[in-house]
Amino acid sequence: MDLTILAPIGAVAALVYAIYLARKVMAADEGTEQMKKLSHSIRAGADAYLKRQYKTVAVVFAVLVVVFIVLAMLGQVNKFVPIAFVTGGIFSALSGYFGMKIATAANARTAHAAQESLNSGLKIAFSAGSVMGFVVVGLGLLDTSIWYYILKFVYGTDAQAIASAMVTFGMGASTMALFARVGGGIFTKAADVGADLVGKVEAGIPEDDPRNPAVIADNVGDNVGDVAGMGADLFESYGGARLSAMALGVSAGLDFNGMMLPMALSAIGIFASIIGTFFVKTEEGADQKKLLGSLHKGTNIASVIVVIAAFVLCQLTGMGMPIFIAIIAGLLAGILIGHATEYYTSDSYKPTRALASSSETGAATLMINGLALGMKSTAMPVIIVAIAVMISFLVCGGTGNVSMGLYGVAMAAVGMLSTLGITLATDAYGPVADNAGGIAEMSGLGEDVRNRTDALDSLGNTTAATGKGFALGSAALTALALIASFIDQVHLLAPDFSFDLSIMNPPVLIGVMIGAMLPFLFSAFTMESVGRAAQSIVVEVRRQFKTIPGLMEGTGEPDYKSCVDLCTKSALHEMVVPAVLAIAVPIIVGIVLGVSGVAGMLAGATACGFVLAAMMSNSGGAWDNAKKHIEAGNFGGKGSDNHKAAVVGDTVGDPFKDTSGPAINILIKLLSMVAIVFASVFINCHLF
């Protein structure tokens, strides 16, 4: 039975459901003229940024396509790589673009719906987030399906040729994801930091105050960073995990069944996610735990459906219980990492509340405790992923057949990402709720409405932090599977080529050290980029406060557009160096140190990047929610010295959790993708 047909069916179902949800959102009332005006300004800013970003990225893609064409002519890469590189980038860009379009259309509608009830606001925001989730999985699986059938037509029954070609097709999505994550992250945090430093700290005005010239740029940033950027990030993981599993399955001797299972499981996950969305609802006056429970209910139901379906699929494909257990290990790992992240970053739990209390002795102790919290929080994700890898490797017979063990690890990654449709929906919901709160504040809606949007926004902060934990866990498992695929690709291209992966081999040891250094260097570049961009916003906001008559009194009109333009120019300029670093370093290491050096580099970058990203994301999330815990009336409330200390922590944490931390996820996967594509070059041209 050829179950690969489920893949295009699932992809189409996801896209049709996304269209249905988008129409549902667009049918909702957008509110007053002021709300429409604000929403339009945010939408126009996001559109302008993405169009300019895509033009910049197109230049990089054009250069790389020429390189791939030359390599294809020389027989160093598969002849389909140049085209597949472009299609992967386009599909990744489209997923982010469509998600951003509906998110910017839903912000005012969410604020208006919140006038009716908390549940009405939640439904609009979650529906908008679901559009993002299902566009990502729909386009991701559609891209895989199209290429699978094209290659099957070309290569016929040669499963090895199909799998070997497809595993090289992920670099386009990875490259697009890095630009989207880094550029969007720099934009959003430059605006956020600039707005907070001058507005909240210096001028003493509230967050989302319409007098702040950077407030629209801040809201634009939420969409280009946390919607378009996150969508491109998980689009890459979703495709990379599936492609590596397909290649490793064929190498393990499973032939077409090895490719069929990850495709079919991804399709089943889409239908499970669709069903799960119907269970997301809440009651008026629900606290954060109840709101979180409503989202967890949807994801848990989707997970249960996947478990049942995975069992059936494993029986139909002849994989049996070992692969089924590997899939469950990955699925549970994703859920557990999300809960661990929630524990360390939500103000419903002790760690973040204790962090908020440390503000009583000033910003310095808050910073120290926040860093310590982030470092401590790395233990659980590492342990969870390690256990998932160990279980999936051993139950699939890895001790006797390494290839089968590695296929089990890859299927664990596919299992973790199987419910991405609804998991990403709960994450992408956050920026919509955040924008809705800003529009409610700027439009002067009633206190009851603002309380509802604040509740939705606070929930969004927690789901965003949880989503980052999930993205990190999936990135780690996907990167491990891709490293295995790189070694497998080398063996396939040159069966007689020998290389030593022992840690005592100097190229391997040097590679590990370079790989461990890369996440720090990459983070330094992105942190500096946010700092430089934020400085320009601070100068501009100060200038407007001083020179525009009546601005502080509320009678003058701020120049929102100038701040949006500054953020756009800064983000596009600053995103190039980190992106080039991620592509150039593995090529240089491969040419100098050879295959062994590249393998060491990938191992070092994955291990170090995983831990560093977890620390940065969780420290940033905890600082953010500690500030919100104080703003809710605890430890002195808004305007107190405690609050000012918390704002400092939140400001430092912004690039931690929304720029550098999430971008490391893409870095560790892109390094592996580049290595896989250039494997033949490393074999034929190296110094050691």
GIPE-V585724 format. One line per field, one symbol per residue. ss: DSSP state (H for helix, E for strand, C for the rest). phi: phi as a letter, one per 40 degrees, with the letter a starting at -180 (. if undefined). Layout:
ss = ???
phi = ???
//
This chain:
ss = CCCCHHHHHHHHHHHHHHHHHHHHHHCCCCCCHHHHHHHHHHHHHHHHHHHHHHHHHHHHHHHHHHHHHHHHHCCCCCCCHHHHHHHHHHHHHHHHHHHHHHHHHHHHHHHHHCCCCHHHHHHHHHHHHHHHHHHHHHHHHHHHHHHHHHHHHHHCCCHHHHHHHHHHHHHHHHHHHHHHHHHHHHHHHHHHHHHHHHHHHHHCCCCCCCCCCCHHHHHHHHHHHHHHHHHHHHHHHHHHHHHHHHHHHHHCCCHHHHHHHHHHHHHHHHHHHHHHHCCCCCCCCCCHHHHHHHHHHHHHHHHHHHHHHHHHHHHHCCCHHHHHHHHHHHHHHHHHHHHHHHHHHCCCCHHHHHHHHHHHHCHHHHHHHHHHHHHHHHHHHHHHHHHHHHHHHHHCCCCCCHHHHHHHHHHHHHHHHCCHHHHHHHHHHHHHHHHHHHHHHHCCCCHHHHHHHHHHHHHHHHHHHHHHHHHHHHHHHHHHHHHHHHHHHHHHHCCCCCCCCCCCCHHHHHHHHHHHHHHHHHHHHHHHHHHHHHHHHHHHHHHHHHHCCCCCCCCCCCCHHHHHHHHHHHHHHHHHHHHHHHHHHHHHHHHHHHHHHHHHHHHHHHHHHHHHHHHHHHHHHHHHHHHHHHHCCCCCCCCCHHHHHHHHHHHHHHHHHHHHHHHHHHHHHHHHHHHHHCHHHHHHCCCC
phi = .ccccccccccccccccccdccccccccccgccccccccccccccccccccccccccdccccccccdcccccccgcbcccddccdcccccccccccccccccccccccccccccccacccccccccccccdddcccccccccdccdcccccccccgccccccccccccccccccccccccccccccdccccccccccccccccgcccgccccccccccccddccccbcccccdcdccdccccccccccccccgcfccccccccccccccccccdccccbcaabcgcccccccccccccccccccccdccccccccccgcgcdcdccccccccccccccccccccbcccbcdcccccccccbhccccccccccdcccccccdcccccccccccccccgccbbdcccccccccccccdccbddcccccccddcccccccccccccgcccccccccccccccccccccccccccccccccccccccccccccccccadccbabcccccddccccdcccccddcccccccccccdccccccdccccccccbccgcccgccbccccccccccccccccccccdccdcccccccccccbgdccccccccccccccdcccccccccccccccccccccchcfhgcgccccccccccccccdcccbbcdcccdcdcccdcccccccdcccccaacb
//
